[in-house]
């Protein structure tokens, strides 16, 4: 059966890479981002959907208009997030709220709305959320980012427990730095060095993540639902 996949946060970085790789492999891919199309990286032959997921009412309206029960994607990959690199002494509660909105509330709400819609349609989903190895490796300038990803990781685990009765499977991927992504390319040198001091390997080849995503979608391992798969070993 041909894969049908919705990738949220698909205009750049690992989201764009996964959209392109899955579409090249014959999957039906819908790529979603709030960015104007002229700012998107190559997402292959995927269909582009421009939308700001922070507007929950509009998000639900677009999803209902775009997808029928027959066309609703069976796999949801959520790559939304705001990169770290901020010191406590240079930020305040306003920036902290921004981080938690971007890395926790907005992606979690979008994923939850999609899972609820799939439940109503009686479609068992594969839900893949991107967290970060920053949940395990805390260093100066990246702890707020890590904290917001901890919240996302725990909530997605809760979704796995609550929604298992509908046949949904929830996998959280927690990678370290991914080669050729905006976060890795723009990370301050002191944080990059700190990461590398804690890692067994350097930055991850994004193709390894693509192959892992394909495995989860194609095999739907129940024993991994509700777990966090760490990609990139720590010392």
PyMOL commands that set and color helices and strands:
alter all, ss='L'
color gray80, all
select helices_A, chain A and resi 13-24+37-39+56-66+88-90+93-121+133-135+143-166+182-186+189-198+206-219+222-224
alter helices_A, ss='H'
color red, helices_A
select strands_A, chain A and resi 4-8+28-33+47-50+75-78+126-130+169-175+228-231
alter strands_A, ss='S'
color yellow, strands_A
deselect
rebuild
show_as cartoon
